[in-house]
Amino acid sequence: MDIQFVAQIDASADVVAFPVRKGELAGLGGAHGALLAAAAGQARFEGAAGTIAETAAVDGDRALRLILVGIGEGTAHDVERGGAALTARLQTSGVTAVQVDFAGAGNSDEDDVLAFAMGARLRNWRIDTYRTRLADNAKPSLKIITIASPHGDLSGRWAESEAIAEGVALTQSLVAEPPNILYPETFVERCQHLADLGVELEILDERQMKALGMGALLGVAQGSTRPPRLLAMRWNGGKVGEAPVVFIGKGVTFDTGGISLKPGPGMDMMKWDMGGAGAVAGAIKAIAGRKAKANVVGVVGLVENMPDGNAMRPGDIVTTMSGQTVEVLNTDAEGRLVLCDAISWAQKAYSPKVIVDLATLTGAMVISLGHEYAGVFANDDGLAAQLIAAGDTSNNRLWRFPLSPAYDKLIDSPIADMKNIGPREGGSITAAQFLKRYVDEGVIWAHLDIAGTAWADKDGPVWAKGATGYGVRLLDRFIAENHEG
């Protein structure tokens, strides 16, 4: 979908949308003001964010479609939601182009116009790759959104926003793909195009990881015929020699639970257990796409967790790259085994000043926070505050959980350095405590448990049911607000 910016709407437009702040219907729509006011009254439309009311008008021999789009209180998130609602309304409607008149949208500024465009662009993502019998009236028709505002051509600023939207779309595509199509090797293939943006790629295969002693990551992968991969994506946009910020993602491309087999119902959804890795890849695309002035590395550990005759067993002890040993009591607590070796390798390879890992790690996080927030654990109060602020800005919200030595004893093993699960209570916290044991002294680190936010069973503010793209905008804002000069 193409988004364009102009000074005023074209008089020949036959589909026109009017963004409306809550309670500010007066004086809207020029010649069609009375008609729009009547349509609003009939629909009980008051301008709440994401609401829609529409009517038709006759202009000579033309029929006009006039749409009111609520942008609520006019906050960035409200305006984005309005743009998304317009796309949702028109995406498969048969309409190919719509013009948006921001002239009457209260005291709108450039940021409002860009936020509306961003919401519209984000909501346009969908995956129809495998639908061979899609009816014509269910196929996307909307091709162009032209936004008219007093601020004129915003295409220069829009290019940066569009780069972020493309990063989100990459993540959604990776998360949504079926596991027979997306597995460790093909995940790497899907990221090759990042090199065209100036991203340096490094790929470790099974042999190289074995030489490095990544017994935990390889232990998870050993039950699958799909070989594991570790992918590093480096963007050098900052000062030469400056230590990078490293994002690390859990990339379990399909998770059966291994020998600790998950229940059959719902197992199909475990294709999105690579949501953390997907978010990291999307964030690197966004950061590189807008040419961020920062050094950032994305590292993803990619495995498939399967239960064949060679699979890791409950009771096995694995030796991690750090040299620490882990008693594996549950092969379905595999994400932390992937992440711990990825964390160790990233520290050795890049000597980072900051590490942020993302993972669809625990069901306990979904029980704690539902699908509205992801959990954040951090060994540094300043880092936690920066991430939470970036989450508020991006609407990828975070809620902080504790780390404490009091929880450490829950994962101590009687025959190894640690075990990979604790008791049922505090499950998200003990998972974070496990990861913390692999963070070197002096490294600032945070862990984001995104189990409840990577996928949605219903439409959200700027996404349709399915992959949400959570984490991309959060990580991009974190870099923009804290690591760019």
C-alpha positions as CSV (number, residue, x, y, z in Angstrom):
1,M,0.0,0.0,0.0
2,D,1.3,3.4,-1.0
3,I,0.9,6.4,1.3
4,Q,1.2,9.9,-0.2
5,F,1.0,13.4,1.3
6,V,-0.5,16.5,-0.3
7,A,-1.5,20.0,0.7
8,Q,-5.2,19.5,0.0
9,I,-7.6,16.8,-1.2
10,D,-8.3,16.3,-4.9
11,A,-11.8,17.7,-5.9
12,S,-12.2,14.5,-8.0
13,A,-11.9,12.1,-5.0
14,D,-14.9,9.9,-4.5
15,V,-13.8,8.4,-1.2
16,V,-12.9,10.9,1.5
17,A,-12.1,10.3,5.2
18,F,-12.2,12.9,7.9
19,P,-10.2,12.3,11.1
20,V,-12.3,13.6,14.1
21,R,-11.2,14.2,17.7
22,K,-13.6,13.1,20.4
23,G,-16.2,15.8,20.8
24,E,-15.1,18.0,17.9
25,L,-17.6,17.3,15.2
26,A,-18.6,21.0,14.7
27,G,-17.5,22.6,11.4
28,L,-16.5,19.4,9.8
29,G,-16.6,18.4,6.1
30,G,-17.3,21.8,4.5
31,A,-20.3,21.5,2.1
32,H,-21.1,18.1,3.5
33,G,-21.0,19.1,7.1
34,A,-24.7,18.7,7.8
35,L,-24.8,15.3,6.2
36,L,-21.7,14.1,8.2
37,A,-23.2,15.4,11.4
38,A,-26.4,13.5,10.7
39,A,-24.4,10.3,9.9
40,A,-22.5,10.7,13.2
41,G,-25.7,11.1,15.2
42,Q,-27.3,8.0,13.6
43,A,-24.2,5.9,14.3
44,R,-23.7,7.4,17.8
45,F,-20.3,8.4,16.6
46,E,-18.4,10.8,19.0
47,G,-14.9,10.5,17.7
48,A,-13.6,7.7,20.0
49,A,-10.3,6.3,18.8
50,G,-10.8,3.7,16.1
51,T,-14.5,4.2,15.6
52,I,-16.0,4.7,12.1
53,A,-19.2,6.3,10.7
54,E,-19.9,6.8,7.1
55,T,-22.5,8.1,4.7
56,A,-22.9,8.8,0.9
57,A,-23.5,12.0,-1.0
58,V,-24.3,12.8,-4.6
59,D,-22.2,15.3,-6.4
60,G,-23.5,15.8,-9.9
61,D,-23.3,12.4,-11.5
62,R,-20.9,11.0,-8.9
63,A,-21.6,9.1,-5.7
64,L,-19.2,10.1,-2.9
65,R,-18.3,7.9,0.1
66,L,-17.7,10.0,3.2
67,I,-16.1,8.4,6.2
68,L,-15.7,9.8,9.7
69,V,-12.7,8.3,11.6
70,G,-12.3,8.7,15.3
71,I,-8.9,9.7,16.6
72,G,-10.0,10.0,20.3
73,E,-8.1,12.5,22.5
74,G,-5.5,13.0,19.7
75,T,-2.7,11.1,21.4
76,A,-0.2,9.4,19.1
77,H,-1.7,6.0,20.0
78,D,-5.3,7.3,19.4
79,V,-4.4,8.7,16.0
80,E,-2.6,5.5,15.0
81,R,-5.7,3.6,15.9
82,G,-7.8,5.8,13.7
83,G,-5.5,5.2,10.7
84,A,-5.6,1.5,11.4
85,A,-9.4,1.5,11.6
86,L,-9.6,3.2,8.2
87,T,-7.5,0.5,6.6
88,A,-9.5,-2.2,8.2
89,R,-12.7,-0.7,6.9
90,L,-11.5,-0.3,3.3
91,Q,-8.9,-3.0,2.8
92,T,-11.1,-5.5,1.0
93,S,-14.0,-3.1,0.3
94,G,-13.4,-2.7,-3.4
95,V,-12.1,0.8,-2.9
96,T,-8.6,1.3,-4.4
97,A,-7.9,4.8,-3.1
98,V,-9.0,7.0,-0.3
99,Q,-8.1,10.6,0.5
100,V,-7.8,11.7,4.1
101,D,-8.7,15.3,5.0
102,F,-6.8,16.4,8.1
103,A,-7.7,20.1,7.6
104,G,-10.6,19.8,10.1
105,A,-8.9,17.5,12.6
106,G,-8.5,20.1,15.4
107,N,-5.0,21.3,16.1
108,S,-3.2,18.5,14.2
109,D,0.5,18.7,13.6
110,E,3.0,16.8,11.5
111,D,3.3,14.1,14.1
112,D,-0.5,13.5,14.1
113,V,-0.5,13.1,10.3
114,L,2.5,10.7,10.4
115,A,0.9,8.7,13.3
116,F,-2.3,8.3,11.2
117,A,-0.3,7.1,8.3
118,M,1.7,4.7,10.5
119,G,-1.5,3.1,11.9
120,A,-2.9,2.7,8.4
121,R,0.3,1.1,7.1
122,L,0.7,-1.3,10.0
123,R,-2.9,-2.5,9.8
124,N,-2.4,-3.3,6.1
125,W,-0.2,-6.3,6.8
126,R,-1.8,-9.7,6.1
127,I,-0.7,-13.1,4.8
128,D,-2.6,-14.8,2.0
129,T,0.2,-16.9,0.6
130,Y,-1.5,-20.2,1.2
131,R,-5.1,-19.2,0.4
132,T,-5.7,-20.6,-3.2
133,R,-9.5,-20.1,-3.1
134,L,-9.8,-16.6,-1.8
135,A,-13.0,-15.0,-3.1
136,D,-12.5,-11.8,-5.2
137,N,-14.5,-9.8,-2.6
138,A,-12.1,-11.0,0.1
139,K,-8.9,-9.9,-1.6
140,P,-7.2,-6.7,-0.7
141,S,-8.2,-3.8,-3.0
142,L,-6.9,-0.7,-1.2
143,K,-3.7,0.5,-2.9
144,I,-3.3,4.2,-2.1
145,I,-4.0,6.4,0.9
146,T,-3.5,10.1,0.1
147,I,-3.3,12.3,3.2
148,A,-4.0,16.0,2.9
149,S,-2.8,18.3,5.7
150,P,-1.8,21.9,6.2
151,H,1.7,20.6,6.7
152,G,2.1,19.6,3.0
153,D,4.5,16.9,1.8
154,L,5.8,14.8,4.7
155,S,7.4,12.1,2.5
156,G,10.9,12.8,3.9
157,R,9.8,12.1,7.5
158,W,7.5,9.3,6.4
159,A,10.5,7.3,4.9
160,E,11.8,6.8,8.5
161,S,8.4,5.7,9.7
162,E,7.9,3.4,6.8
163,A,11.2,1.7,7.5
164,I,9.9,0.9,11.0
165,A,6.7,-0.4,9.5
166,E,8.6,-2.7,7.2
167,G,10.5,-4.1,10.2
168,V,7.2,-4.8,11.9
169,A,6.0,-6.5,8.8
170,L,9.1,-8.7,8.6
171,T,8.5,-9.9,12.1
172,Q,4.8,-10.6,11.4
173,S,5.7,-12.6,8.3
174,L,8.3,-14.7,10.2
175,V,6.0,-15.4,13.1
176,A,3.0,-16.2,10.9
177,E,4.7,-18.7,8.5
178,P,4.0,-22.4,9.1
179,P,6.7,-24.5,10.6
180,N,7.2,-26.7,7.6
181,I,8.2,-23.5,5.7
182,L,10.0,-21.5,8.4
183,Y,12.7,-23.5,10.2
184,P,16.2,-22.5,11.3
185,E,17.8,-22.6,7.8
186,T,14.9,-20.8,6.1
187,F,14.7,-18.2,8.9
188,V,18.3,-17.3,8.0
189,E,17.4,-17.2,4.3
190,R,14.5,-14.8,5.0
191,C,17.1,-12.4,6.7
192,Q,19.6,-12.4,3.8
193,H,18.0,-9.2,2.3
194,L,19.2,-7.2,5.4
195,A,22.6,-7.2,3.8
196,D,21.2,-4.9,1.1
197,L,20.6,-2.3,3.9
198,G,24.2,-2.6,5.1
199,V,23.7,-5.2,7.8
200,E,26.6,-7.6,8.3
201,L,25.5,-11.2,8.7
202,E,27.3,-14.0,10.4
203,I,25.9,-17.6,10.5
204,L,27.1,-20.4,12.8
205,D,26.2,-23.9,11.9
206,E,25.9,-27.0,14.0
207,R,29.6,-27.9,13.7
208,Q,30.8,-24.4,14.7
209,M,28.4,-24.3,17.7
210,K,29.6,-27.7,18.8
211,A,33.2,-26.5,18.7
212,L,32.2,-23.5,20.8
213,G,30.6,-25.8,23.4
214,M,27.0,-24.7,23.0
215,G,25.7,-27.9,24.6
216,A,22.4,-26.3,25.8
217,L,21.3,-24.9,22.5
218,L,22.4,-28.1,20.6
219,G,20.7,-30.3,23.2
220,V,17.4,-28.7,22.3
221,A,18.0,-29.1,18.6
222,Q,19.2,-32.7,18.6
223,G,15.7,-34.3,18.4
224,S,15.0,-32.6,15.0
225,T,16.1,-33.3,11.5
226,R,16.3,-29.5,11.0
227,P,19.8,-28.4,11.9
228,P,20.1,-25.4,14.2
229,R,21.6,-22.1,13.3
230,L,22.9,-19.0,15.2
231,L,22.4,-15.8,13.2
232,A,24.1,-12.5,14.0
233,M,23.0,-9.3,12.3
234,R,25.3,-6.3,12.9
235,W,24.4,-2.7,12.1
236,N,27.4,-0.3,12.4
237,G,25.7,3.1,12.4
238,G,27.4,4.6,15.4
239,K,30.9,5.6,16.4
240,V,33.7,3.3,15.2
241,G,34.8,1.0,17.9
242,E,32.0,1.8,20.3
243,A,30.6,-1.2,22.0
244,P,27.2,-2.2,20.6
245,V,23.8,-2.8,22.1
246,V,23.0,-6.4,21.5
247,F,19.4,-7.8,21.1
248,I,19.1,-11.6,21.5
249,G,16.0,-13.5,20.4
250,K,14.7,-17.0,21.2
251,G,14.1,-18.7,17.9
252,V,12.4,-22.0,18.5
253,T,10.7,-22.3,15.1
254,F,8.5,-25.0,16.3
255,D,8.1,-26.3,19.9
256,T,6.5,-29.7,20.5
257,G,7.9,-29.6,24.0
258,G,10.3,-32.4,23.1
259,I,10.1,-35.6,25.2
260,S,8.1,-33.5,27.7
261,L,5.4,-33.4,25.0
262,K,2.9,-30.6,25.0
263,P,-0.8,-31.4,24.8
264,G,-2.1,-31.8,21.2
265,P,-4.8,-29.1,21.3
266,G,-3.1,-25.8,20.5
267,M,0.3,-27.2,19.7
268,D,-0.1,-25.8,16.2
269,M,0.3,-22.4,17.6
270,M,3.9,-23.2,18.7
271,K,5.0,-22.0,15.3
272,W,5.2,-18.5,17.0
273,D,7.7,-19.7,19.6
274,M,10.3,-17.9,17.6
275,G,8.6,-14.5,18.3
276,G,11.6,-13.2,20.1
277,A,13.9,-14.0,17.2
278,G,11.4,-12.5,14.8
279,A,11.2,-9.3,16.8
280,V,15.0,-9.0,16.8
281,A,15.2,-9.5,13.0
282,G,12.5,-6.9,12.5
283,A,14.1,-4.4,14.8
284,I,17.4,-4.7,13.0
285,K,15.6,-4.1,9.7
286,A,13.9,-1.0,11.1
287,I,17.1,0.3,12.6
288,A,19.1,-0.2,9.4
289,G,16.3,1.0,7.2
290,R,16.2,4.4,8.9
291,K,20.0,4.5,9.1
292,A,20.1,4.8,12.9
293,K,23.2,6.4,14.3
294,A,24.0,3.5,16.7
295,N,25.9,0.2,16.8
296,V,23.4,-2.5,17.2
297,V,23.7,-6.3,16.9
298,G,20.8,-8.8,16.7
299,V,21.6,-12.4,17.7
300,V,19.1,-15.2,17.3
301,G,19.4,-18.8,18.3
302,L,17.4,-21.0,15.9
303,V,16.2,-24.5,16.7
304,E,13.3,-26.9,16.3
305,N,12.3,-28.8,19.5
306,M,11.2,-32.3,18.5
307,P,10.8,-35.7,20.3
308,D,12.6,-38.3,18.2
309,G,14.8,-41.1,19.4
310,N,17.8,-38.8,19.7
311,A,16.0,-36.1,21.6
312,M,17.2,-34.7,24.9
313,R,15.6,-36.5,27.8
314,P,14.4,-35.3,31.2
315,G,17.2,-36.0,33.5
316,D,20.0,-35.2,31.0
317,I,22.8,-32.9,32.0
318,V,24.1,-30.5,29.4
319,T,27.2,-28.3,29.5
320,T,26.6,-24.7,28.3
321,M,29.1,-22.6,26.4
322,S,29.8,-20.8,29.7
323,G,31.0,-24.0,31.2
324,Q,28.1,-24.1,33.7
325,T,26.0,-27.4,33.8
326,V,22.3,-27.7,33.6
327,E,20.1,-30.6,34.7
328,V,17.2,-30.7,32.2
329,L,14.1,-31.7,34.2
330,N,11.7,-30.6,31.5
331,T,12.5,-30.5,27.8
332,D,9.7,-28.0,27.3
333,A,11.6,-25.4,29.3
334,E,13.9,-25.2,26.2
335,G,13.9,-21.5,25.4
336,R,16.3,-20.6,28.3
337,L,18.7,-23.3,27.1
338,V,18.8,-21.6,23.7
339,L,19.2,-18.2,25.1
340,C,21.9,-19.0,27.6
341,D,24.3,-20.1,24.9
342,A,23.4,-17.2,22.7
343,I,24.0,-14.8,25.5
344,S,27.4,-16.3,26.3
345,W,28.4,-16.2,22.6
346,A,27.3,-12.6,22.1
347,Q,29.3,-11.4,25.1
348,K,32.4,-13.1,23.8
349,A,31.9,-11.9,20.2
350,Y,30.9,-8.3,20.8
351,S,31.7,-7.2,24.4
352,P,28.4,-5.4,24.5
353,K,27.6,-2.5,26.9
354,V,23.9,-3.5,27.0
355,I,22.1,-6.8,26.3
356,V,18.3,-7.1,25.9
357,D,16.9,-10.5,25.2
358,L,13.3,-11.3,24.0
359,A,11.6,-14.6,24.2
360,T,8.1,-16.2,24.2
361,L,9.5,-17.9,27.3
362,T,6.8,-18.8,29.9
363,G,3.1,-19.5,30.1
364,A,3.3,-18.0,33.5
365,M,3.8,-14.6,32.0
366,V,0.5,-14.9,30.2
367,I,-1.2,-15.9,33.4
368,S,0.4,-12.8,35.1
369,L,-0.2,-10.1,32.5
370,G,-2.5,-11.5,29.9
371,H,-2.0,-10.0,26.5
372,E,-1.7,-6.3,27.3
373,Y,1.9,-6.1,28.6
374,A,5.1,-8.1,28.3
375,G,7.2,-8.6,31.4
376,V,10.6,-7.0,31.9
377,F,13.4,-8.2,34.2
378,A,16.6,-6.2,34.5
379,N,19.8,-6.0,36.5
380,D,19.9,-2.3,36.2
381,D,17.1,0.2,37.2
382,G,18.1,2.7,34.5
383,L,17.9,0.2,31.7
384,A,14.5,-1.0,33.0
385,A,13.2,2.6,33.1
386,Q,14.5,3.2,29.5
387,L,12.7,0.1,28.2
388,I,9.5,0.9,30.0
389,A,9.5,4.4,28.6
390,A,10.2,3.1,25.1
391,G,7.4,0.7,25.5
392,D,5.0,3.5,26.4
393,T,6.1,5.6,23.4
394,S,5.7,2.6,21.0
395,N,2.6,1.1,22.6
396,N,4.6,-2.1,23.1
397,R,4.1,-1.9,26.9
398,L,6.2,-3.5,29.6
399,W,5.6,-4.3,33.3
400,R,8.6,-4.8,35.5
401,F,9.1,-8.0,37.6
402,P,11.6,-8.6,40.4
403,L,14.9,-10.4,40.3
404,S,16.3,-11.6,43.7
405,P,18.7,-14.1,45.1
406,A,15.7,-15.4,47.1
407,Y,14.5,-17.0,43.8
408,D,17.9,-18.5,42.9
409,K,17.7,-21.4,45.3
410,L,14.6,-22.5,43.4
411,I,16.7,-23.5,40.4
412,D,19.7,-25.0,42.3
413,S,20.3,-28.6,41.3
414,P,21.6,-31.4,43.6
415,I,23.8,-32.8,40.9
416,A,24.5,-29.9,38.5
417,D,25.1,-26.2,38.7
418,M,21.4,-25.5,38.1
419,K,18.2,-27.1,36.8
420,N,16.2,-25.7,33.9
421,I,12.9,-25.4,35.8
422,G,11.8,-24.4,39.3
423,P,8.5,-24.9,41.0
424,R,5.2,-23.9,39.4
425,E,5.0,-20.6,41.4
426,G,7.1,-17.7,40.1
427,G,7.8,-19.5,36.9
428,S,8.6,-16.4,34.9
429,I,10.9,-15.1,37.6
430,T,12.9,-18.3,37.9
431,A,13.3,-18.4,34.1
432,A,14.8,-14.9,34.3
433,Q,17.0,-15.9,37.2
434,F,18.3,-18.8,35.1
435,L,19.3,-16.4,32.3
436,K,20.9,-14.0,34.7
437,R,23.5,-16.6,35.6
438,Y,24.9,-16.3,32.1
439,V,25.3,-12.5,32.1
440,D,28.9,-11.4,32.7
441,E,29.8,-9.1,35.6
442,G,29.4,-5.5,34.5
443,V,27.1,-6.1,31.6
444,I,23.8,-4.3,31.8
445,W,21.0,-6.7,30.9
446,A,17.3,-7.0,30.6
447,H,15.0,-9.9,29.7
448,L,11.7,-9.4,28.0
449,D,9.1,-12.2,28.3
450,I,6.8,-11.6,25.4
451,A,4.8,-14.9,25.6
452,G,1.5,-13.0,25.8
453,T,2.1,-10.3,23.2
454,A,3.7,-11.9,20.1
455,W,0.4,-13.4,18.9
456,A,-3.2,-12.2,19.3
457,D,-6.4,-14.2,19.0
458,K,-8.3,-11.0,18.1
459,D,-7.7,-7.7,16.3
460,G,-5.7,-5.2,18.1
461,P,-5.2,-1.4,17.8
462,V,-2.9,-1.6,14.7
463,W,-2.9,-5.3,13.8
464,A,-5.4,-8.0,12.7
465,K,-5.8,-11.3,14.5
466,G,-2.5,-13.2,14.4
467,A,1.1,-12.0,14.5
468,T,1.4,-8.6,16.2
469,G,5.0,-7.7,15.4
470,Y,5.5,-6.9,19.1
471,G,8.9,-5.8,20.1
472,V,10.1,-4.1,16.9
473,R,8.9,-0.6,17.6
474,L,9.9,-1.0,21.3
475,L,13.5,-1.9,20.5
476,D,13.7,0.8,17.8
477,R,12.5,3.5,20.2
478,F,14.9,2.2,22.9
479,I,17.8,2.8,20.5
480,A,16.4,6.2,19.2
481,E,15.8,7.6,22.7
482,N,18.9,6.3,24.4
483,H,21.7,5.3,22.0
484,E,21.7,7.8,19.1
485,G,23.6,11.1,19.4
